[in-house]
Amino acid sequence: MQELPLEGIRVADFCHVWAGPHVTQWLAVMGAEVIKIESHLRPDLTRSFFAGGKTLMPGLNQSVDFAVLNYTKKGCTINMTLPRGIELVKEIIKLSDVVTENFGGPVMERWGLGYPDLKKLRADIILYSGSGFGRTGPYKEFPAYAPIIDAFAGLTSLNGYAGGGPVPFGVGGWTDLTAAQHGAFAILAALHHRFRTGEGQHIDLSMSEVGCAFLPDAIMDYTMNDRVQRPQGNRDIAMAPHGCYRCQGEDNWVTIAVSTDEEWEALCHAMGDPEWADDERFRDGLSRWTNQEELDRLIQGWTSNYTDWQAAVLLQEAGVMAGPTLSPQAVVQDRHLAERGFFIDMDHPEMGKVRLPRLPLNMNHSPFGKYEHAPSIGEHNDYVFRELLKMPEEEIARLQEEQVIF
């Protein structure tokens, strides 16, 4: 296997649910040794999720959500309610380069593991703290899930159809995953800085600020024009036509986006140059944008004669941005993603063979990175306590009996 960029880096990982685990998942795939610290008293919440959280599973090792967010990590169980458990964690941190957490409040500080405390254990330690609202400010102790952050950051107010109220994002955890990518980038930057200067860092990432960063046009529109943007459905603030159009078959749609007059002419040619294409209402971009309702009706009159893929291919060949609106089933079966090796089959000790998405990048090799199944709870206790901390068998047995290792 090719050498990976983060080989030799160790991460003590306290993250749970979505936003935190995806940060450390990036690091693990890039070669870091990520030790996920949890316990039977407080396992990662996603261990109880199945099929997007709709069904609770009886065991802790059969969750698809956990499997897709925690592959390539090592699992370790330590009871942090006991002083000896905190001592064990400190020994792990001394041997680590990065500590990650995404608790809803100052949990690390209550354990005596705040950044000043960690620096006493290792002067150049990097601490990543991810939270809904950041570790400073009036809302610093507010816990939150992604839908709460989507609403606070203004994203929900722009989602939905014109004239309707705010609508939560259909895909749960969207802000979790985008925040995680920012978090992984920040940790890589901190590692680079430490390599150059020897200095550690405390990274304070706010999910709400990540969400706000996705609204630059809406924020500028308000600050410059005193105008508050509202939900627009599938429409764009400038492009027209822009939307999803029904095709032949059950619930089949093609998505079309036209940004220039040249693309509009290409769309008209692909549709056979219908007479209405020369209508004054559609003569330029502003006219098309102003008359979108009628334009959408006419375009759908054409798309309804084709399947989603037929319409998409015809338009793409003509130079029009278009694509089928795929279901999860169609995504998994897509030949393009299959050729790029986007989905990876892993053998899981309890769930059997599972097909999971890899991280969306290739670097010289495809697929790039290290991929192993997500750990069962406490699966790597032997490695952590016997090999890494070099603890005697008698002490390990005693700590297991006392439910410190639990």
Secondary structure, 3 states (H helix, E strand, C coil): CCCCCCCCCEEEECCCCCHHHHHHHHHHHCCCEEEEEECCCCCCHHHHEECCCCEECCCCCCCHHHHHHCCCCEEEECCCCCHHHHHHHHHHHHCCCEEEECCCCCHHHHCCCCHHHHHHHCCCCEEEEEECCCCCCCCCCCCCCHHHHHHHCCHHHHCCCCCCCCCCCCCCCHHHHHHHHHHHHHHHHHHHHHHHHCCCEEEEEEHHHHHHCCCHHHHHHHHHHCCCCCCCCCCCCCCCCEEEEECCCCCCEEEEECCCHHHHHHHHHHCCCCHHHHCHHHCCHHHHHHCHHHHHHHHHHHHCCCCHHHHHHHHHHHCCEEEECCCHHHHHHCHHHHHCCCEEEEEECCCEEEEEECCCCCCCCCCCCCCCCCCCCCCCHHHHHHHHCCCCHHHHHHHHHCCCCC
